[in-house]
């Protein structure tokens, strides 16, 4: 199964928000800055879009841990 770049960006933005919560925006912006500094124009463009989509998403609801 092949996914488009747009789908990959969306998947990664959702992952970052679910995994890092409120820190996700700061972390993705830091990655954008790293890529900009290294001169990776395409990487910067893609991560800027990931960051934008992270900002659009609400924080995930807290899911309680299951106990045996």
Phi, psi and omega per residue, in radians:
X1 nan 2.283 3.119
X2 -1.825 2.470 3.067
X3 -2.074 2.675 3.126
X4 -1.436 2.880 3.076
X5 -1.041 -0.694 3.139
X6 -1.084 -0.732 3.108
X7 -1.155 -0.704 3.126
X8 -1.101 -0.709 3.102
X9 -1.072 -0.790 -3.136
X10 -1.110 -0.762 3.133
X11 -1.073 -0.818 -3.098
X12 -1.193 -0.617 3.088
X13 -1.110 -0.744 3.114
X14 -1.148 -0.700 3.093
X15 -1.060 -0.862 -3.110
X16 -1.022 -0.755 -3.125
X17 -1.154 -0.729 3.140
X18 -1.213 -0.676 -3.069
X19 -1.383 -0.727 -3.010
X20 -1.902 -0.131 3.073
X21 0.982 -2.254 -3.070
X22 -1.113 -0.369 3.134
X23 -1.412 -0.192 -3.025
X24 -1.039 -0.748 -3.129
X25 -1.090 -0.807 -3.137
X26 -1.087 -0.708 -3.114
X27 -1.200 -0.714 3.140
X28 -1.240 -0.623 3.070
X29 -1.134 -0.648 3.098
X30 -1.115 -0.681 3.105
X31 -1.130 -0.714 3.087
X32 -1.015 -0.793 -3.133
X33 -1.099 -0.712 3.100
X34 -1.060 -0.795 -3.111
X35 -1.175 -0.676 3.090
X36 -1.062 -0.800 -3.123
X37 -1.097 -0.614 -3.125
X38 -1.433 -0.142 3.120
X39 1.506 0.226 3.131
X40 -1.466 1.557 -3.050
X41 -1.139 -0.788 -3.122
X42 -1.161 -0.745 3.094
X43 -1.080 -0.720 3.103
X44 -1.075 -0.734 3.140
X45 -1.097 -0.799 -3.102
X46 -1.167 -0.812 -3.132
X47 -1.186 -0.503 3.040
X48 -1.102 -0.680 3.099
X49 -1.219 -0.691 3.059
X50 -1.013 -0.827 -3.130
X51 -1.055 -0.737 3.137
X52 -1.083 -0.750 -3.125
X53 -1.230 -0.585 3.059
X54 -1.050 -0.774 -3.117
X55 -1.120 -0.514 -3.129
X56 -1.301 -0.407 -3.029
X57 -1.505 2.480 3.038
X58 -1.266 2.783 3.057
X59 -1.130 2.497 3.126
X60 -1.181 2.589 3.074
X61 -1.192 2.561 3.120
X62 -1.222 2.264 3.110
X63 -1.878 2.026 -3.107
X64 -1.123 2.570 3.109
X65 -1.245 2.519 3.090
X66 -1.467 2.368 3.091
X67 -2.008 2.465 -3.118
X68 -1.253 nan nan
